[in-house]
Amino acid sequence: MEVAVPSDIAVLRSVAAELYLDLATKFRAAGWEVIVYDDLKSEAAVAGLKQEKVDEKLGAPIRKVNLGKQKMHYTIASPEGMPVLDPGMTMPLWGLRSLVKEKGMHALETTYRFDPVALQGKSRHGIGSNTASTSAEANLVFSWAQGVFISDKWAPGWIRLKSPIAVVGGIGEVKKAADVSPEFANGLSKALSYIGGGSISSQKGLYVCDLDQAALKKSLLTAGTAFNGELVRGFGPVPTTP
């Protein structure tokens, strides 16, 4: 089965901005001096970092993840005005190692990944069975997160989410494409760059997610800020100079 989830880029960017500010605030509260992107964006090393290619139709990069039978297309959003870095063959921050050494600092890039399709069926058989109802509540899963960093001695490291976490509370409803309104179907078709021509409601085996954007944003921030706290604790106390 396929589940298409429309991405509201403005909402995702606002969430990314709030998570970025929250992380900086937590580091400062722990005693760290924090230098944010805006403080360094004019540096040649920062401006020269390779960026993800933007999907023209969606207006944001799309990253594909293949886990065997499961294949996902993720919309990648960063705070407004901040680039989405291309992970490439090495960590994106590796290009900053000379700048990091020169300024005697650490560089940190944090990524959060969410899956909005942990389906809770309205019948005991769930959405995938022949006897399932035609719709199901969508619940968010915080599937992966990572803070990757390099130090002024170029030593790399990372702090990661150990396992996926289910976030409490529904974020919308998943429906068979044939059952949604033509207006919703047409709007969704325009928002999804990987759907081919024709009406989305004619796609067999396709489900679409009608998201509650306010509930989605609340769930994203709840999970993301909790990880931020663990990330700061994982860094430990601020080093002292002998």
C-alpha positions in Angstrom: 0.0 0.0 0.0 1.0 3.6 -0.5 0.2 6.5 1.9 0.6 10.0 0.5 1.1 12.7 3.1 1.1 16.3 1.9 3.8 18.5 3.3 3.1 22.1 4.4 6.6 23.5 3.9 5.8 26.6 5.9 4.7 24.6 8.9 7.8 22.3 8.7 10.1 25.3 8.4 8.5 27.0 11.4 8.9 23.8 13.4 12.6 23.5 12.4 13.1 27.2 13.5 11.5 26.5 16.9 13.6 23.4 17.4 16.8 25.3 16.4 16.0 28.1 18.9 15.1 25.6 21.6 18.4 23.7 21.1 20.4 26.9 21.3 18.6 28.1 24.4 19.2 24.7 26.1 22.9 24.8 25.3 23.2 28.4 26.7 21.3 27.4 29.8 23.9 24.6 30.3 26.7 27.2 30.2 27.8 26.8 26.6 28.6 29.8 24.3 26.5 29.3 21.2 27.3 30.6 17.7 24.4 30.2 15.4 24.2 29.9 11.6 23.5 33.6 11.1 26.8 34.5 12.9 28.8 32.4 10.4 26.9 32.4 7.1 29.2 35.0 5.6 32.2 32.8 6.2 33.5 31.2 2.9 33.6 27.7 4.4 30.0 27.9 5.5 28.8 29.5 2.2 30.6 26.8 0.3 28.9 23.8 1.9 27.1 21.7 -0.6 23.3 21.9 -0.4 20.5 19.4 -1.2 18.8 19.8 -4.5 15.4 21.4 -4.2 12.4 19.7 -5.8 11.0 22.4 -8.0 7.3 21.3 -7.6 7.5 21.0 -3.8 9.9 23.8 -3.1 12.0 21.7 -0.8 14.5 18.8 -1.0 13.2 15.3 -1.0 15.2 12.4 0.4 14.5 8.8 -0.4 15.0 6.0 2.2 14.7 2.4 1.2 14.2 -0.2 4.0 13.5 -3.2 1.9 9.7 -3.5 1.6 9.3 0.0 3.0 10.2 2.9 0.8 9.8 6.5 2.0 10.0 9.9 0.4 10.8 12.5 3.1 10.4 16.3 2.7 13.5 18.0 4.2 12.9 21.3 5.9 15.3 23.7 7.6 14.6 27.0 9.3 13.7 29.8 6.9 16.9 31.1 5.3 19.0 28.2 6.4 20.3 25.7 3.8 19.6 21.9 3.9 23.1 20.4 3.7 23.8 17.5 1.4 25.0 14.6 3.5 27.3 13.3 0.7 29.8 10.6 1.3 31.1 12.2 4.5 29.4 14.3 7.1 28.4 17.7 5.9 30.4 19.4 8.6 33.7 18.0 7.4 34.1 21.0 5.1 34.1 23.2 8.2 37.1 21.6 9.9 39.6 24.4 9.1 37.1 27.1 10.3 36.3 25.0 13.5 40.0 24.7 14.3 40.7 28.4 13.6 37.9 29.5 16.0 38.5 26.8 18.6 34.8 25.7 18.5 32.6 22.7 17.9 30.2 22.4 14.9 26.9 20.6 15.3 24.3 19.6 12.8 21.0 18.1 14.1 18.5 16.1 12.1 15.0 14.9 13.1 13.0 12.4 11.2 9.3 11.7 11.7 6.9 9.2 10.2 3.2 10.3 10.2 1.8 6.9 9.2 1.8 4.7 12.3 -1.8 3.7 11.6 -4.3 2.9 14.3 -7.2 1.2 12.5 -10.8 1.9 13.4 -11.5 -1.8 13.2 -9.6 -4.5 15.0 -8.1 -5.7 11.7 -6.5 -2.4 10.9 -6.4 -0.5 7.7 -4.5 -3.1 5.6 -7.1 -5.8 5.8 -10.1 -6.4 3.6 -12.5 -5.8 6.5 -10.9 -2.6 7.7 -12.8 0.7 7.7 -11.9 3.1 4.9 -10.2 5.5 7.2 -7.8 5.3 10.2 -6.3 7.8 12.6 -2.7 8.7 11.8 -0.2 8.8 14.7 3.3 10.3 14.6 6.4 8.2 15.1 9.7 9.9 16.0 11.6 7.5 13.9 15.2 8.8 14.0 17.3 11.7 15.3 20.9 12.6 15.4 23.2 15.4 16.5 26.5 15.0 14.6 29.5 17.2 15.5 33.2 17.8 15.0 35.5 19.4 17.6 38.3 21.9 17.2 40.6 18.8 17.1 38.5 17.4 14.2 37.3 14.6 16.3 33.8 13.5 15.0 31.0 12.2 17.2 27.3 11.9 17.4 24.4 11.5 19.7 21.4 9.5 18.3 17.9 8.4 19.2 18.2 4.7 20.2 14.9 3.5 18.8 11.7 4.9 17.3 9.2 6.5 19.7 5.5 6.7 19.2 4.2 10.2 20.0 0.9 10.3 21.8 -2.1 11.8 20.0 -3.6 11.7 16.6 -2.4 14.1 13.9 -5.1 13.4 11.2 -7.0 10.8 9.3 -5.8 8.4 6.6 -8.4 7.7 3.9 -8.6 5.7 0.7 -7.9 8.0 -2.2 -11.2 7.1 -3.8 -13.0 8.4 -0.8 -11.6 11.9 -0.5 -13.2 15.0 -2.0 -12.2 16.1 -5.5 -10.9 19.4 -4.0 -8.7 17.7 -1.5 -7.5 15.1 -4.1 -6.5 17.8 -6.6 -4.7 19.9 -4.0 -2.8 16.9 -2.8 -1.9 15.8 -6.3 -0.3 19.2 -6.9 1.6 19.0 -3.6 3.2 15.6 -4.3 5.9 15.6 -6.9 6.2 11.8 -7.2 2.5 11.3 -8.2 2.1 11.0 -11.9 -0.6 12.6 -14.1 -4.3 12.1 -13.7 -6.5 12.4 -10.7 -5.0 11.2 -7.4 -8.4 9.5 -6.6 -7.9 7.2 -9.5 -4.7 5.7 -8.0 -5.4 2.2 -6.9 -4.1 1.1 -3.6 -3.4 4.6 -2.6 -4.3 6.2 0.8 -4.0 9.9 1.6 -3.5 11.6 4.9 -5.7 14.5 5.8 -3.4 16.2 8.4 -4.4 18.4 11.3 -1.6 20.8 11.0 -1.9 22.2 14.6 -1.9 18.7 16.1 1.1 17.8 13.8 3.1 20.8 14.9 2.4 20.2 18.5 3.6 16.5 18.2 6.7 17.5 16.2 7.7 20.0 18.8 7.0 17.8 21.8 9.2 15.0 20.5 11.9 17.3 19.0 12.4 19.5 22.1 12.6 16.3 24.3 15.4 15.0 22.1 17.1 18.4 22.3 17.3 18.0 26.1 18.9 14.6 25.8 21.3 16.0 23.2 22.5 18.8 25.5 22.8 16.3 28.4 24.8 14.0 26.2 27.4 16.7 25.6 28.0 16.9 29.3 29.4 19.9 31.2 31.3 22.8 29.5 35.0 22.0 29.3 37.2 24.1 31.7 40.6 25.5 30.7 43.3 24.4 33.1 
